[in-house]
C-alpha cells in the first residue's frame, strides 16, 4: 500500500501534525508500506528520505494565511497527476478543501482533524469564516473523517450527522534521560517549570509568563518552542518576560535535548486555549511529569484527574495553581506515577497505527469493490 500524507510544514521540524505524521508514517514503513510525505521547501528535510518515508517538498506561499494551503494545492496536484498513491491522508481543517480532488480521481481519501481552527486566536474574521465553512469539507469531501479527540468527534457528528472515526494521538514508552545538555543551559533537575509547544497564541505561553512573574520563586521557567510567521507574538512574549533572569527562551528543541527537558522538569504546563488532542501534554505525561493545563475539554480529555487544571485564559488562576504546587511538592509527586500509567495505558502509537492501517485497508477495499460493480 502506498500512503500519501498531505501536508506538513517540514520533517522533522514542526508541531503536533508533523509529530503525528512522523510516528504513524515511520511505523507504516516498518509494516512494509510505501509512505510519501508532502512538505514545504521552506522547512525540514530536502527531497529524500526520513525514517524510511519519502519526503517530497513542494513550492509554497510563505505567509501565515496561505502557507499550508499552497503546500496542499501543489501536493494534491502531484498526487492526482501521478496517480501512484493508494490512499491519501489529509491533515487538518483548512487543507480538507483539497481532499475532494484525489477522491474524484478514484483515490480513497482520509481527513484527520486536529482541532477547530476557527477557534484559534491568530485568525481574523476572514480566516475564522473560511475555517467555519471548511468544517463542511471536513466531513463531506473525503471518503472518511477521523478525529484525534472524542470532543471533536462529537462536535462534527452532532453538527453534520455524519460518522467520524475516533483515532487518538499516542506515545511511545520512553526512558528518562539524565541531565547533561540542560546543565549547559544553566538548568538543574527538578528546578524548572517547562513549557514546550509552538509559540502561537492558542498555546498560551503569554498566560504562563504573566502568571509566573507574579510568583516569588527561584524555580526557573523554560520556554521551549518557536513558530514561523509569529514575530509579533514572540516579541510580545519577550516583552512580557522583561529582563527576568529566571525565564529562559530556548527556541525550537528536539531529540535528546527535548527528552532531557521532559525528564528533569519539576512540572509541565500547557495553558492552551485550543487543542485537538495535545501531543505535548501526552509526551509530558509519558515522562512521568506532573502536568498543569487549562480546563478546555480537549485537555481534560487527555489529562483526566491525573494532573491539575486552571480556568482557561486566567493568568490569576494559573498563578494560584502554580503557587500551590511550588509550596507543596508532595502534590506534584502524587500525580507523576498516575499520569505515566494513564498515558501508556490509553495512548499508544503502535495501536494508533494499527487502527489507521485498518481504516486505510477498508477504504481501499470498498473503493475497489465499488469499481468492480460499475
C-alpha positions in Angstrom: 0.0 0.0 0.0 1.3 3.5 -0.9 0.2 6.2 1.5 0.5 9.9 0.8 0.4 12.4 3.7 -0.7 16.0 2.9 0.7 18.1 4.1 3.3 19.1 6.8 5.5 22.1 7.2 8.6 20.0 7.3 10.2 16.9 8.6 11.2 16.6 11.4 10.7 20.3 12.1 7.2 21.3 13.0 4.4 20.8 15.6 1.8 18.3 16.5 0.8 17.4 12.9 4.4 16.7 12.0 4.8 14.6 15.1 1.7 12.5 14.2 2.9 12.0 10.6 6.3 11.0 11.7 5.1 8.5 14.3 2.5 6.9 12.1 4.4 7.1 8.8 7.6 5.5 10.2 5.6 2.6 11.6 3.7 2.2 8.3 7.1 1.8 6.6 8.1 -0.9 9.1 4.9 -2.7 8.2 6.0 -2.8 4.6 4.0 0.1 3.2 5.4 2.9 1.0 5.0 6.3 2.5 5.3 9.7 0.8 5.1 12.9 2.9 4.5 16.2 1.1 6.1 19.2 2.9 7.2 22.7 2.3 10.5 23.6 0.7 10.9 26.2 3.4 11.4 23.8 6.4 12.8 20.5 7.4 14.5 18.0 5.2 15.1 18.4 1.5 13.7 15.8 -1.0 14.9 12.4 0.1 14.1 10.0 2.9 13.4 10.4 6.7 12.9 7.3 8.8 12.0 5.4 5.6 9.4 7.9 4.4 9.9 9.6 1.1 9.9 13.4 1.5 8.6 15.4 -1.4 9.0 19.1 -1.0 6.7 21.4 -3.0 6.6 25.2 -3.5 4.6 27.3 -1.0 3.5 30.9 -0.5 5.3 31.6 2.8 2.7 33.6 4.6 0.6 32.7 7.6 -2.7 32.5 5.7 -1.5 30.8 2.5 1.4 28.6 3.5 -0.3 25.4 4.4 -3.0 25.8 1.7 -0.4 26.4 -1.0 1.5 23.2 0.1 -1.7 21.3 -0.2 -2.5 22.6 -3.6 0.8 21.5 -5.1 0.7 18.2 -3.2 -2.8 17.2 -4.3 -1.9 18.3 -7.9 1.1 16.0 -7.9 -1.0 13.1 -6.4 -3.8 13.5 -8.9 -1.4 13.7 -11.9 0.9 10.8 -10.8 -2.0 8.5 -9.5 0.6 6.3 -7.7 -1.0 6.7 -4.2 -3.4 4.0 -2.9 -4.7 6.3 -0.2 -4.3 10.0 0.6 -4.3 11.2 4.3 -5.0 14.9 4.6 -4.3 16.7 7.9 -6.4 19.5 9.4 -9.5 21.5 8.6 -8.2 24.1 6.0 -6.4 21.5 3.8 -9.6 19.4 3.8 -10.9 21.5 0.9 -8.4 19.8 -1.3 -9.4 16.2 -0.3 -12.2 16.2 -2.9 -9.7 16.1 -5.8 -7.9 12.8 -5.2 -11.3 11.3 -4.3 -12.8 12.4 -7.6 -9.9 10.6 -9.3 -10.8 7.4 -7.5 -8.1 7.6 -4.8 -9.6 6.8 -1.3 -9.1 9.9 1.0 -9.0 10.4 4.7 -9.2 13.8 6.5 -7.8 13.9 10.1 -9.0 16.8 12.3 -6.6 18.2 14.9 -8.7 21.0 16.4 -11.4 23.5 15.5 -9.3 26.0 13.5 -11.9 28.8 13.7 -11.3 29.0 17.5 -7.7 29.9 17.1 -6.8 33.5 18.2 -4.3 34.0 15.4 -7.1 34.2 12.7 -9.0 37.4 11.9 -12.6 37.5 10.8 -11.8 36.3 7.2 -9.7 33.4 8.4 -12.3 32.3 11.0 -15.1 32.5 8.4 -13.0 30.3 6.0 -12.4 27.7 8.6 -16.0 27.6 9.8 -17.0 27.0 6.1 -14.2 24.4 5.9 -16.0 22.3 8.6 -18.3 21.2 5.8 -15.4 19.9 3.6 -14.0 18.0 6.6 -17.0 15.7 6.6 -18.3 15.9 3.1 -15.2 15.9 0.8 -13.2 12.8 1.9 -14.2 9.1 2.0 -13.8 9.1 5.8 -13.1 11.6 8.5 -11.1 10.9 11.7 -10.7 12.9 14.8 -7.9 12.7 17.4 -10.4 13.8 20.1 -13.7 12.4 21.4 -14.8 16.0 22.0 -14.3 16.9 18.3 -15.8 13.7 17.1 -19.0 14.6 19.0 -18.9 18.2 17.6 -18.8 17.0 13.9 -21.3 14.2 14.4 -23.8 16.4 16.2 -23.5 19.2 13.7 -23.4 17.2 10.4 -24.9 13.8 11.4 -22.0 12.0 9.7 -19.8 9.3 11.2 -16.4 10.4 12.4 -13.9 7.8 13.4 -12.0 8.4 16.7 -8.3 7.6 16.4 -6.3 9.5 19.1 -2.7 10.6 19.2 -0.2 8.4 21.1 3.1 8.0 22.9 5.9 5.5 22.8 7.4 4.3 26.1 10.5 6.4 26.9 13.2 6.1 29.5 14.1 9.2 31.4 17.4 10.8 30.4 20.0 12.1 32.9 20.8 15.8 33.0 23.7 16.7 30.7 22.6 19.2 28.0 20.3 21.1 30.4 23.2 21.7 32.7 24.8 23.7 29.8 21.7 25.8 29.7 22.1 26.7 33.4 19.2 24.4 34.5 19.1 22.0 37.4 16.9 18.9 37.6 13.6 19.5 39.3 14.3 23.2 39.4 12.3 24.5 36.4 8.7 24.7 35.1 8.6 23.6 31.4 6.5 24.9 28.6 7.2 23.0 25.3 5.0 23.9 22.3 4.8 26.2 19.3 4.9 29.9 20.1 1.4 30.7 18.8 -1.3 32.5 20.7 -3.5 29.4 21.2 -0.7 27.6 23.1 -1.0 30.3 25.8 2.7 31.0 26.7 1.7 34.6 27.4 -0.7 33.4 30.2 2.1 31.4 31.7 4.7 34.1 31.7 2.2 36.6 33.2 1.3 34.2 35.9 4.9 33.1 36.6 6.2 36.7 37.0 3.8 37.1 39.9 5.4 34.2 41.8 8.1 34.6 44.4 10.3 31.7 43.5 13.7 30.9 42.3 12.3 28.0 40.2 13.1 28.8 36.6 10.6 28.9 33.7 11.7 27.3 30.4 10.0 28.2 27.2 11.0 25.6 24.6 9.5 26.3 21.2 9.3 28.5 18.1 6.9 29.3 15.2 7.1 30.9 11.8 5.1 34.0 10.9 4.7 34.8 14.6 7.3 37.5 15.1 4.9 40.0 16.6 3.6 37.4 19.1 7.2 36.3 20.0 8.1 40.0 20.6 5.1 40.2 22.9 6.4 37.2 24.9 9.9 38.7 25.2 8.3 41.9 26.4 6.2 40.1 29.0 9.3 38.3 30.3 11.2 41.6 30.6 14.6 41.2 31.9 13.6 38.4 34.4 16.7 36.2 34.6 14.5 33.3 35.7 12.9 32.9 32.3 14.8 31.1 29.6 13.7 31.0 25.9 15.4 28.0 24.3 13.9 28.2 20.8 13.0 25.0 18.9 14.3 22.0 20.8 14.1 18.4 19.6 15.7 15.0 20.0 17.8 14.2 23.1 17.8 17.8 24.4 13.9 17.7 24.5 14.0 14.3 26.1 16.3 15.8 28.8 13.9 18.7 29.4 10.9 16.4 29.8 12.9 14.0 32.0 14.0 16.6 34.5 11.2 19.2 34.9 9.6 20.0 38.2 6.3 20.2 36.3 5.0 20.8 32.8 2.5 23.5 31.9 0.2 23.8 28.9 -2.1 26.8 29.1 -3.6 26.3 25.6 -6.9 27.8 24.5 -7.5 25.5 21.5 -6.3 21.9 21.0 -7.0 18.7 19.1 -5.6 16.1 21.5 -2.5 17.7 22.8 0.6 15.7 21.8 2.7 18.0 24.1 0.6 17.0 27.1 0.7 13.3 26.3 4.5 13.5 25.8 5.0 15.2 29.2 2.9 12.6 31.0 4.9 9.9 29.1 8.0 11.1 31.0 6.2 10.9 34.3 5.6 14.6 34.7 3.1 16.3 36.9 1.1 18.4 34.4 -0.9 21.6 34.7 -3.2 22.6 31.9 -6.1 24.9 31.0 -9.5 23.3 31.5 -10.6 23.2 27.9 -12.4 20.0 27.0 -9.6 18.6 24.9 -7.0 19.0 27.7 -9.4 17.5 30.2 -9.9 14.5 27.9 -6.2 13.9 27.9 -5.3 14.6 31.5 -8.5 13.4 33.2 -7.7 13.5 37.0 -4.0 12.7 36.6 -2.9 16.4 36.8 -4.0 19.8 37.7 -6.1 22.3 35.8 -6.8 26.0 35.9 -9.5 28.2 34.4 -8.9 28.8 30.7 -7.5 32.2 29.9 -7.0 33.2 33.5 -3.4 34.0 34.4 -4.5 34.7 38.0 -6.0 31.2 38.4 -2.8 29.7 36.8 -0.7 31.7 39.3 -2.8 30.3 42.2 -2.3 26.7 41.0 1.4 27.1 40.4 1.9 28.7 43.8 0.1 25.8 45.4 2.3 23.3 43.7 5.5 25.1 44.4 4.7 25.3 48.0 3.6 21.6 48.2 6.0 19.3 46.3 4.1 16.3 47.6 1.1 17.3 45.4 3.5 17.3 42.4 4.9 13.8 43.3 1.5 12.2 43.8 0.4 12.8 40.2 3.6 11.6 38.4 3.2 7.8 38.5 -0.6 8.1 37.8 0.0 10.3 34.8 2.6 7.9 33.4 0.4 4.8 33.9 -2.7 6.6 32.4 -1.0 7.8 29.2 0.7 4.5 28.5 -2.5 2.5 29.0 -4.7 4.7 26.9 -2.4 6.2 24.2 -0.1 4.1 22.1 1.4 5.0 18.7 1.5 1.3 17.8 -2.2 0.9 18.4 -3.0 4.1 16.6 -1.0 2.9 13.6 -2.9 -0.4 13.6 -6.2 1.5 13.7 -5.2 3.8 10.9 -3.9 0.9 8.8 -7.2 -1.0 9.2 -9.1 2.1 8.1 -6.9 2.6 5.0 -7.3 -1.1 4.0 -11.1 -0.9 4.5 -11.4 2.2 2.3 -9.2 0.8 -0.5 -11.3 -2.4 -0.4 -14.5 -0.5 -0.6 -13.4 1.6 -3.5 -12.2 -1.4 -5.4 -15.5 -3.2 -4.8 -17.4 -0.2 -5.9 -15.3 0.0 -9.1 -15.9 -3.7 -9.8 -19.7 -3.3 -9.7 -19.7 -0.4 -12.3 
